[in-house]
Amino acid sequence: MTKQELEFAIFCIENTAIHLNTGAEDVYDALTKQSDILNSYIIPCYEALHTQDKEYIVNDILGVMQDRGVIC
């Protein structure tokens, strides 16, 4: 993982947590322990996702979480 991908992952986790009104640790656990969304979706799609705005990114992550049955 590059520095830019790591920073993007943190951005995704923090902003998803804010949207869900929960802690970043809970979102991190949902994206890593409950699923592999961080490593199988967010990081591989970094090039496309990081060009989008915050609302789009958060909604996209929430959609993937819903599709995979991940609850936070």
N, CA, C and O atoms as a CHARMM CRD file, in Angstrom:
* protein
*
  288
    1    1 MET  N      0.85500  -1.17200   0.00000 PROA 1      0.00000
    2    1 MET  CA     0.00000   0.00000   0.00000 PROA 1      0.00000
    3    1 MET  C      0.90600   1.24200   0.00000 PROA 1      0.00000
    4    1 MET  O      1.84800   1.34400   0.78600 PROA 1      0.00000
    5    2 THR  N      0.60000   2.16200  -0.88600 PROA 2      0.00000
    6    2 THR  CA     1.37000   3.39900  -0.95500 PROA 2      0.00000
    7    2 THR  C      0.89200   4.37700   0.11500 PROA 2      0.00000
    8    2 THR  O     -0.15400   4.17600   0.73200 PROA 2      0.00000
    9    3 LYS  N      1.66000   5.42400   0.32400 PROA 3      0.00000
   10    3 LYS  CA     1.28500   6.46400   1.27600 PROA 3      0.00000
   11    3 LYS  C     -0.05100   7.09700   0.87100 PROA 3      0.00000
   12    3 LYS  O     -0.90100   7.35400   1.72300 PROA 3      0.00000
   13    4 GLN  N     -0.23400   7.34500  -0.42600 PROA 4      0.00000
   14    4 GLN  CA    -1.47700   7.95100  -0.90800 PROA 4      0.00000
   15    4 GLN  C     -2.67100   7.01800  -0.67800 PROA 4      0.00000
   16    4 GLN  O     -3.75100   7.47400  -0.30200 PROA 4      0.00000
   17    5 GLU  N     -2.48200   5.73000  -0.90100 PROA 5      0.00000
   18    5 GLU  CA    -3.55900   4.77200  -0.66000 PROA 5      0.00000
   19    5 GLU  C     -3.89600   4.68600   0.81900 PROA 5      0.00000
   20    5 GLU  O     -5.06900   4.58400   1.18100 PROA 5      0.00000
   21    6 LEU  N     -2.88100   4.72500   1.68400 PROA 6      0.00000
   22    6 LEU  CA    -3.10800   4.70600   3.12100 PROA 6      0.00000
   23    6 LEU  C     -3.88400   5.94300   3.55900 PROA 6      0.00000
   24    6 LEU  O     -4.84200   5.84200   4.32600 PROA 6      0.00000
   25    7 GLU  N     -3.47300   7.09600   3.07500 PROA 7      0.00000
   26    7 GLU  CA    -4.18600   8.32900   3.40300 PROA 7      0.00000
   27    7 GLU  C     -5.63000   8.27700   2.90900 PROA 7      0.00000
   28    7 GLU  O     -6.54200   8.74100   3.59300 PROA 7      0.00000
   29    8 PHE  N     -5.83100   7.71800   1.73400 PROA 8      0.00000
   30    8 PHE  CA    -7.17900   7.58700   1.19300 PROA 8      0.00000
   31    8 PHE  C     -8.01700   6.62700   2.03200 PROA 8      0.00000
   32    8 PHE  O     -9.19200   6.88700   2.28700 PROA 8      0.00000
   33    9 ALA  N     -7.41600   5.52000   2.45900 PROA 9      0.00000
   34    9 ALA  CA    -8.12800   4.56300   3.31100 PROA 9      0.00000
   35    9 ALA  C     -8.57600   5.23100   4.60600 PROA 9      0.00000
   36    9 ALA  O     -9.70600   5.03100   5.05100 PROA 9      0.00000
   37   10 ILE  N     -7.70200   6.01600   5.20600 PROA 10     0.00000
   38   10 ILE  CA    -8.05500   6.73700   6.43400 PROA 10     0.00000
   39   10 ILE  C     -9.17800   7.72100   6.16600 PROA 10     0.00000
   40   10 ILE  O    -10.12000   7.82500   6.95200 PROA 10     0.00000
   41   11 PHE  N     -9.08100   8.44500   5.05400 PROA 11     0.00000
   42   11 PHE  CA   -10.13800   9.37400   4.64800 PROA 11     0.00000
   43   11 PHE  C    -11.48000   8.64100   4.53200 PROA 11     0.00000
   44   11 PHE  O    -12.49900   9.12200   5.02800 PROA 11     0.00000
   45   12 CYS  N    -11.47500   7.48700   3.88000 PROA 12     0.00000
   46   12 CYS  CA   -12.69900   6.70900   3.68600 PROA 12     0.00000
   47   12 CYS  C    -13.27500   6.24600   5.01800 PROA 12     0.00000
   48   12 CYS  O    -14.47800   6.36500   5.25200 PROA 12     0.00000
   49   13 ILE  N    -12.43400   5.72700   5.87500 PROA 13     0.00000
   50   13 ILE  CA   -12.87900   5.22200   7.17300 PROA 13     0.00000
   51   13 ILE  C    -13.45700   6.35400   8.01200 PROA 13     0.00000
   52   13 ILE  O    -14.55200   6.22100   8.55900 PROA 13     0.00000
   53   14 GLU  N    -12.74000   7.45800   8.11800 PROA 14     0.00000
   54   14 GLU  CA   -13.19800   8.57200   8.94800 PROA 14     0.00000
   55   14 GLU  C    -14.50700   9.17100   8.44000 PROA 14     0.00000
   56   14 GLU  O    -15.40800   9.45000   9.23100 PROA 14     0.00000
   57   15 ASN  N    -14.61500   9.37100   7.13100 PROA 15     0.00000
   58   15 ASN  CA   -15.82700   9.98800   6.60000 PROA 15     0.00000
   59   15 ASN  C    -17.02500   9.05200   6.60700 PROA 15     0.00000
   60   15 ASN  O    -18.16000   9.50200   6.76400 PROA 15     0.00000
   61   16 THR  N    -16.78900   7.77000   6.44100 PROA 16     0.00000
   62   16 THR  CA   -17.88100   6.79500   6.57500 PROA 16     0.00000
   63   16 THR  C    -18.35100   6.75400   8.02300 PROA 16     0.00000
   64   16 THR  O    -19.55100   6.66500   8.28100 PROA 16     0.00000
   65   17 ALA  N    -17.43000   6.81800   8.95900 PROA 17     0.00000
   66   17 ALA  CA   -17.79300   6.83400  10.38600 PROA 17     0.00000
   67   17 ALA  C    -18.62400   8.07000  10.71800 PROA 17     0.00000
   68   17 ALA  O    -19.61400   7.97800  11.44400 PROA 17     0.00000
   69   18 ILE  N    -18.23000   9.20700  10.19600 PROA 18     0.00000
   70   18 ILE  CA   -18.99500  10.43700  10.43500 PROA 18     0.00000
   71   18 ILE  C    -20.40400  10.29100   9.88000 PROA 18     0.00000
   72   18 ILE  O    -21.37600  10.65500  10.54200 PROA 18     0.00000
   73   19 HSD  N    -20.51800   9.75900   8.66700 PROA 19     0.00000
   74   19 HSD  CA   -21.83300   9.57900   8.04900 PROA 19     0.00000
   75   19 HSD  C    -22.71200   8.63200   8.86800 PROA 19     0.00000
   76   19 HSD  O    -23.91500   8.85400   9.00700 PROA 19     0.00000
   77   20 LEU  N    -22.10700   7.58300   9.40500 PROA 20     0.00000
   78   20 LEU  CA   -22.85000   6.58900  10.18200 PROA 20     0.00000
   79   20 LEU  C    -22.99600   6.97600  11.64700 PROA 20     0.00000
   80   20 LEU  O    -23.64800   6.27600  12.42300 PROA 20     0.00000
   81   21 ASN  N    -22.37900   8.10300  12.02200 PROA 21     0.00000
   82   21 ASN  CA   -22.40600   8.55700  13.40800 PROA 21     0.00000
   83   21 ASN  C    -21.88400   7.47000  14.35600 PROA 21     0.00000
   84   21 ASN  O    -22.50500   7.15600  15.37200 PROA 21     0.00000
   85   22 THR  N    -20.74700   6.91600  13.99900 PROA 22     0.00000
   86   22 THR  CA   -20.10900   5.87700  14.79900 PROA 22     0.00000
   87   22 THR  C    -18.60900   6.14600  14.82400 PROA 22     0.00000
   88   22 THR  O    -18.12900   7.10100  14.21300 PROA 22     0.00000
   89   23 GLY  N    -17.88900   5.31200  15.52300 PROA 23     0.00000
   90   23 GLY  CA   -16.44800   5.49600  15.61500 PROA 23     0.00000
   91   23 GLY  C    -15.70200   4.93500  14.42300 PROA 23     0.00000
   92   23 GLY  O    -16.15000   3.98900  13.77500 PROA 23     0.00000
   93   24 ALA  N    -14.55700   5.53500  14.14700 PROA 24     0.00000
   94   24 ALA  CA   -13.72400   5.07400  13.03900 PROA 24     0.00000
   95   24 ALA  C    -13.26100   3.63200  13.26700 PROA 24     0.00000
   96   24 ALA  O    -13.10800   2.87500  12.30900 PROA 24     0.00000
   97   25 GLU  N    -13.03900   3.25100  14.52000 PROA 25     0.00000
   98   25 GLU  CA   -12.62100   1.88000  14.81800 PROA 25     0.00000
   99   25 GLU  C    -13.69400   0.87800  14.40400 PROA 25     0.00000
  100   25 GLU  O    -13.37500  -0.19400  13.89200 PROA 25     0.00000
  101   26 ASP  N    -14.95300   1.21700  14.61900 PROA 26     0.00000
  102   26 ASP  CA   -16.05700   0.33500  14.21200 PROA 26     0.00000
  103   26 ASP  C    -16.09000   0.17100  12.69500 PROA 26     0.00000
  104   26 ASP  O    -16.29600  -0.93200  12.18900 PROA 26     0.00000
  105   27 VAL  N    -15.88900   1.26400  11.97700 PROA 27     0.00000
  106   27 VAL  CA   -15.88700   1.19900  10.51600 PROA 27     0.00000
  107   27 VAL  C    -14.68400   0.39900  10.03900 PROA 27     0.00000
  108   27 VAL  O    -14.80900  -0.42800   9.13600 PROA 27     0.00000
  109   28 TYR  N    -13.51600   0.63700  10.64000 PROA 28     0.00000
  110   28 TYR  CA   -12.31600  -0.12500  10.26700 PROA 28     0.00000
  111   28 TYR  C    -12.55600  -1.62300  10.46300 PROA 28     0.00000
  112   28 TYR  O    -12.22300  -2.42800   9.59300 PROA 28     0.00000
  113   29 ASP  N    -13.13400  -1.99100  11.60400 PROA 29     0.00000
  114   29 ASP  CA   -13.43500  -3.40400  11.85600 PROA 29     0.00000
  115   29 ASP  C    -14.40100  -3.95800  10.81600 PROA 29     0.00000
  116   29 ASP  O    -14.23900  -5.08800  10.35300 PROA 29     0.00000
  117   30 ALA  N    -15.40100  -3.16600  10.44900 PROA 30     0.00000
  118   30 ALA  CA   -16.37500  -3.61900   9.44900 PROA 30     0.00000
  119   30 ALA  C    -15.72100  -3.82200   8.08600 PROA 30     0.00000
  120   30 ALA  O    -16.08400  -4.73900   7.34900 PROA 30     0.00000
  121   31 LEU  N    -14.75800  -2.96800   7.75300 PROA 31     0.00000
  122   31 LEU  CA   -14.11300  -3.03200   6.44500 PROA 31     0.00000
  123   31 LEU  C    -12.95300  -4.02400   6.39400 PROA 31     0.00000
  124   31 LEU  O    -12.44000  -4.33100   5.31900 PROA 31     0.00000
  125   32 THR  N    -12.54200  -4.52400   7.56000 PROA 32     0.00000
  126   32 THR  CA   -11.40800  -5.46600   7.57500 PROA 32     0.00000
  127   32 THR  C    -11.74500  -6.79900   8.22300 PROA 32     0.00000
  128   32 THR  O    -11.43800  -7.85000   7.66100 PROA 32     0.00000
  129   33 LYS  N    -12.37000  -6.77500   9.39300 PROA 33     0.00000
  130   33 LYS  CA   -12.64100  -8.01700  10.12300 PROA 33     0.00000
  131   33 LYS  C    -13.94900  -8.67300   9.68400 PROA 33     0.00000
  132   33 LYS  O    -14.01300  -9.89300   9.52800 PROA 33     0.00000
  133   34 GLN  N    -14.99900  -7.86000   9.48400 PROA 34     0.00000
  134   34 GLN  CA   -16.28200  -8.40900   9.03400 PROA 34     0.00000
  135   34 GLN  C    -16.26000  -8.72700   7.54300 PROA 34     0.00000
  136   34 GLN  O    -17.01300  -9.57400   7.06300 PROA 34     0.00000
  137   35 SER  N    -15.40000  -8.04600   6.83400 PROA 35     0.00000
  138   35 SER  CA   -15.31600  -8.21000   5.38400 PROA 35     0.00000
  139   35 SER  C    -13.87900  -7.88900   4.97700 PROA 35     0.00000
  140   35 SER  O    -13.02800  -7.61100   5.82300 PROA 35     0.00000
  141   36 ASP  N    -13.63100  -7.93100   3.71200 PROA 36     0.00000
  142   36 ASP  CA   -12.30800  -7.54600   3.21300 PROA 36     0.00000
  143   36 ASP  C    -12.45000  -6.37300   2.25500 PROA 36     0.00000
  144   36 ASP  O    -11.69800  -6.25000   1.28800 PROA 36     0.00000
  145   37 ILE  N    -13.42700  -5.51000   2.53400 PROA 37     0.00000
  146   37 ILE  CA   -13.72500  -4.40000   1.63600 PROA 37     0.00000
  147   37 ILE  C    -12.53500  -3.46000   1.48400 PROA 37     0.00000
  148   37 ILE  O    -12.28800  -2.94700   0.39200 PROA 37     0.00000
  149   38 LEU  N    -11.80400  -3.23200   2.55300 PROA 38     0.00000
  150   38 LEU  CA   -10.66600  -2.31900   2.46300 PROA 38     0.00000
  151   38 LEU  C     -9.64600  -2.82200   1.44600 PROA 38     0.00000
  152   38 LEU  O     -9.21200  -2.07500   0.56900 PROA 38     0.00000
  153   39 ASN  N     -9.26500  -4.09800   1.57100 PROA 39     0.00000
  154   39 ASN  CA    -8.21800  -4.64300   0.69800 PROA 39     0.00000
  155   39 ASN  C     -8.72800  -5.19400  -0.63200 PROA 39     0.00000
  156   39 ASN  O     -7.96900  -5.30100  -1.59500 PROA 39     0.00000
  157   40 SER  N    -10.00800  -5.54000  -0.68500 PROA 40     0.00000
  158   40 SER  CA   -10.51800  -6.10500  -1.93300 PROA 40     0.00000
  159   40 SER  C    -11.27400  -5.09300  -2.79600 PROA 40     0.00000
  160   40 SER  O    -11.54600  -5.35600  -3.96800 PROA 40     0.00000
  161   41 TYR  N    -11.61000  -3.93900  -2.22000 PROA 41     0.00000
  162   41 TYR  CA   -12.35600  -2.95400  -3.00600 PROA 41     0.00000
  163   41 TYR  C    -11.74500  -1.55200  -2.93400 PROA 41     0.00000
  164   41 TYR  O    -11.39700  -0.97700  -3.96500 PROA 41     0.00000
  165   42 ILE  N    -11.61400  -1.00600  -1.73800 PROA 42     0.00000
  166   42 ILE  CA   -11.19100   0.39300  -1.61100 PROA 42     0.00000
  167   42 ILE  C     -9.78800   0.61300  -2.17300 PROA 42     0.00000
  168   42 ILE  O     -9.58300   1.51400  -2.98700 PROA 42     0.00000
  169   43 ILE  N     -8.83000  -0.19300  -1.75300 PROA 43     0.00000
  170   43 ILE  CA    -7.45300  -0.00800  -2.22400 PROA 43     0.00000
  171   43 ILE  C     -7.32800  -0.34000  -3.71900 PROA 43     0.00000
  172   43 ILE  O     -6.72900   0.44400  -4.45500 PROA 43     0.00000
  173   44 PRO  N     -7.86900  -1.46800  -4.19300 PROA 44     0.00000
  174   44 PRO  CA    -7.75900  -1.74000  -5.63600 PROA 44     0.00000
  175   44 PRO  C     -8.45200  -0.69200  -6.51700 PROA 44     0.00000
  176   44 PRO  O     -8.04300  -0.48000  -7.65900 PROA 44     0.00000
  177   45 CYS  N     -9.48600  -0.04100  -6.00000 PROA 45     0.00000
  178   45 CYS  CA   -10.21900   0.96400  -6.77400 PROA 45     0.00000
  179   45 CYS  C     -9.75900   2.38500  -6.46100 PROA 45     0.00000
  180   45 CYS  O    -10.42200   3.35100  -6.83700 PROA 45     0.00000
  181   46 TYR  N     -8.64700   2.51000  -5.78600 PROA 46     0.00000
  182   46 TYR  CA    -8.12800   3.82400  -5.38800 PROA 46     0.00000
  183   46 TYR  C     -8.06400   4.80200  -6.56500 PROA 46     0.00000
  184   46 TYR  O     -8.53000   5.93600  -6.45300 PROA 46     0.00000
  185   47 GLU  N     -7.49200   4.37100  -7.68600 PROA 47     0.00000
  186   47 GLU  CA    -7.30300   5.27600  -8.82700 PROA 47     0.00000
  187   47 GLU  C     -8.62000   5.90900  -9.27600 PROA 47     0.00000
  188   47 GLU  O     -8.65600   7.09900  -9.59000 PROA 47     0.00000
  189   48 ALA  N     -9.68000   5.14100  -9.31000 PROA 48     0.00000
  190   48 ALA  CA   -10.97700   5.67700  -9.74000 PROA 48     0.00000
  191   48 ALA  C    -11.68500   6.41700  -8.60400 PROA 48     0.00000
  192   48 ALA  O    -12.24700   7.49100  -8.81700 PROA 48     0.00000
  193   49 LEU  N    -11.65600   5.84500  -7.40500 PROA 49     0.00000
  194   49 LEU  CA   -12.40100   6.44000  -6.29800 PROA 49     0.00000
  195   49 LEU  C    -11.84200   7.77900  -5.83900 PROA 49     0.00000
  196   49 LEU  O    -12.61000   8.69400  -5.54200 PROA 49     0.00000
  197   50 HSD  N    -10.54300   7.91000  -5.77500 PROA 50     0.00000
  198   50 HSD  CA    -9.99000   9.13200  -5.18500 PROA 50     0.00000
  199   50 HSD  C    -10.24300  10.37800  -6.02700 PROA 50     0.00000
  200   50 HSD  O     -9.99800  11.49600  -5.57200 PROA 50     0.00000
  201   51 THR  N    -10.72700  10.19400  -7.24300 PROA 51     0.00000
  202   51 THR  CA   -11.04700  11.34400  -8.08500 PROA 51     0.00000
  203   51 THR  C    -12.47300  11.85300  -7.85400 PROA 51     0.00000
  204   51 THR  O    -12.86400  12.88800  -8.39400 PROA 51     0.00000
  205   52 GLN  N    -13.23300  11.12800  -7.05700 PROA 52     0.00000
  206   52 GLN  CA   -14.62800  11.48600  -6.80700 PROA 52     0.00000
  207   52 GLN  C    -14.73500  12.38100  -5.56900 PROA 52     0.00000
  208   52 GLN  O    -13.77400  12.53200  -4.81500 PROA 52     0.00000
  209   53 ASP  N    -15.91800  12.97200  -5.37200 PROA 53     0.00000
  210   53 ASP  CA   -16.10000  13.79100  -4.17700 PROA 53     0.00000
  211   53 ASP  C    -16.43900  12.92200  -2.97300 PROA 53     0.00000
  212   53 ASP  O    -16.76600  11.74200  -3.10700 PROA 53     0.00000
  213   54 LYS  N    -16.35400  13.52700  -1.80400 PROA 54     0.00000
  214   54 LYS  CA   -16.52600  12.79700  -0.54300 PROA 54     0.00000
  215   54 LYS  C    -17.87200  12.08600  -0.47300 PROA 54     0.00000
  216   54 LYS  O    -17.93700  10.92100  -0.07900 PROA 54     0.00000
  217   55 GLU  N    -18.93700  12.76700  -0.84700 PROA 55     0.00000
  218   55 GLU  CA   -20.28000  12.17300  -0.77800 PROA 55     0.00000
  219   55 GLU  C    -20.37000  10.92200  -1.65300 PROA 55     0.00000
  220   55 GLU  O    -20.92600   9.90600  -1.23600 PROA 55     0.00000
  221   56 TYR  N    -19.82700  11.00300  -2.85200 PROA 56     0.00000
  222   56 TYR  CA   -19.85000   9.84800  -3.74900 PROA 56     0.00000
  223   56 TYR  C    -19.07700   8.68400  -3.14400 PROA 56     0.00000
  224   56 TYR  O    -19.55300   7.54900  -3.15800 PROA 56     0.00000
  225   57 ILE  N    -17.89600   8.95400  -2.61700 PROA 57     0.00000
  226   57 ILE  CA   -17.04700   7.90000  -2.04800 PROA 57     0.00000
  227   57 ILE  C    -17.74300   7.22400  -0.87600 PROA 57     0.00000
  228   57 ILE  O    -17.79200   5.99500  -0.80800 PROA 57     0.00000
  229   58 VAL  N    -18.27900   8.00900   0.04000 PROA 58     0.00000
  230   58 VAL  CA   -18.95600   7.43900   1.21000 PROA 58     0.00000
  231   58 VAL  C    -20.16700   6.61800   0.77600 PROA 58     0.00000
  232   58 VAL  O    -20.36200   5.50400   1.26100 PROA 58     0.00000
  233   59 ASN  N    -20.97500   7.15000  -0.12600 PROA 59     0.00000
  234   59 ASN  CA   -22.15000   6.40700  -0.59700 PROA 59     0.00000
  235   59 ASN  C    -21.75100   5.13000  -1.32000 PROA 59     0.00000
  236   59 ASN  O    -22.43600   4.11400  -1.20300 PROA 59     0.00000
  237   60 ASP  N    -20.66200   5.16900  -2.06000 PROA 60     0.00000
  238   60 ASP  CA   -20.17100   3.98100  -2.74700 PROA 60     0.00000
  239   60 ASP  C    -19.74800   2.91500  -1.74200 PROA 60     0.00000
  240   60 ASP  O    -20.09200   1.74200  -1.89000 PROA 60     0.00000
  241   61 ILE  N    -19.00600   3.32300  -0.72600 PROA 61     0.00000
  242   61 ILE  CA   -18.57500   2.37600   0.31200 PROA 61     0.00000
  243   61 ILE  C    -19.78100   1.80600   1.04400 PROA 61     0.00000
  244   61 ILE  O    -19.83400   0.60500   1.31000 PROA 61     0.00000
  245   62 LEU  N    -20.74800   2.65300   1.37200 PROA 62     0.00000
  246   62 LEU  CA   -21.96300   2.16900   2.04200 PROA 62     0.00000
  247   62 LEU  C    -22.71000   1.16900   1.16800 PROA 62     0.00000
  248   62 LEU  O    -23.25800   0.19100   1.67600 PROA 62     0.00000
  249   63 GLY  N    -22.73600   1.40500  -0.13600 PROA 63     0.00000
  250   63 GLY  CA   -23.37800   0.46800  -1.05000 PROA 63     0.00000
  251   63 GLY  C    -22.67400  -0.87500  -1.08300 PROA 63     0.00000
  252   63 GLY  O    -23.32500  -1.91900  -1.10900 PROA 63     0.00000
  253   64 VAL  N    -21.35100  -0.85700  -1.08100 PROA 64     0.00000
  254   64 VAL  CA   -20.58500  -2.10900  -1.06300 PROA 64     0.00000
  255   64 VAL  C    -20.81700  -2.83200   0.26100 PROA 64     0.00000
  256   64 VAL  O    -20.97600  -4.05200   0.29100 PROA 64     0.00000
  257   65 MET  N    -20.83500  -2.07200   1.35000 PROA 65     0.00000
  258   65 MET  CA   -21.10000  -2.68900   2.66000 PROA 65     0.00000
  259   65 MET  C    -22.47900  -3.35500   2.66000 PROA 65     0.00000
  260   65 MET  O    -22.63000  -4.48100   3.13600 PROA 65     0.00000
  261   66 GLN  N    -23.47100  -2.66200   2.13200 PROA 66     0.00000
  262   66 GLN  CA   -24.82300  -3.21900   2.07300 PROA 66     0.00000
  263   66 GLN  C    -24.86600  -4.46500   1.21200 PROA 66     0.00000
  264   66 GLN  O    -25.46100  -5.46900   1.60100 PROA 66     0.00000
  265   67 ASP  N    -24.23800  -4.41000   0.04100 PROA 67     0.00000
  266   67 ASP  CA   -24.22100  -5.55200  -0.85700 PROA 67     0.00000
  267   67 ASP  C    -23.58000  -6.78900  -0.21400 PROA 67     0.00000
  268   67 ASP  O    -23.97600  -7.92200  -0.48800 PROA 67     0.00000
  269   68 ARG  N    -22.58800  -6.54900   0.63900 PROA 68     0.00000
  270   68 ARG  CA   -21.87100  -7.65600   1.27200 PROA 68     0.00000
  271   68 ARG  C    -22.39800  -8.00500   2.65400 PROA 68     0.00000
  272   68 ARG  O    -21.84000  -8.86400   3.33700 PROA 68     0.00000
  273   69 GLY  N    -23.47200  -7.34000   3.06800 PROA 69     0.00000
  274   69 GLY  CA   -24.08700  -7.64900   4.35600 PROA 69     0.00000
  275   69 GLY  C    -23.28000  -7.21900   5.55800 PROA 69     0.00000
  276   69 GLY  O    -23.37400  -7.83100   6.62300 PROA 69     0.00000
  277   70 VAL  N    -22.48800  -6.17500   5.40200 PROA 70     0.00000
  278   70 VAL  CA   -21.64700  -5.68900   6.48800 PROA 70     0.00000
  279   70 VAL  C    -22.43200  -4.66000   7.29100 PROA 70     0.00000
  280   70 VAL  O    -22.99700  -3.72000   6.73200 PROA 70     0.00000
  281   71 ILE  N    -22.46100  -4.84700   8.59300 PROA 71     0.00000
  282   71 ILE  CA   -23.18500  -3.95500   9.47700 PROA 71     0.00000
  283   71 ILE  C    -22.19800  -3.24300  10.38000 PROA 71     0.00000
  284   71 ILE  O    -21.27000  -3.84900  10.91500 PROA 71     0.00000
  285   72 CYS  N    -22.41300  -1.96200  10.53700 PROA 72     0.00000
  286   72 CYS  CA   -21.50800  -1.18700  11.36900 PROA 72     0.00000
  287   72 CYS  C    -22.29400  -0.50100  12.46200 PROA 72     0.00000
  288   72 CYS  O    -21.71600   0.21100  13.28400 PROA 72     0.00000
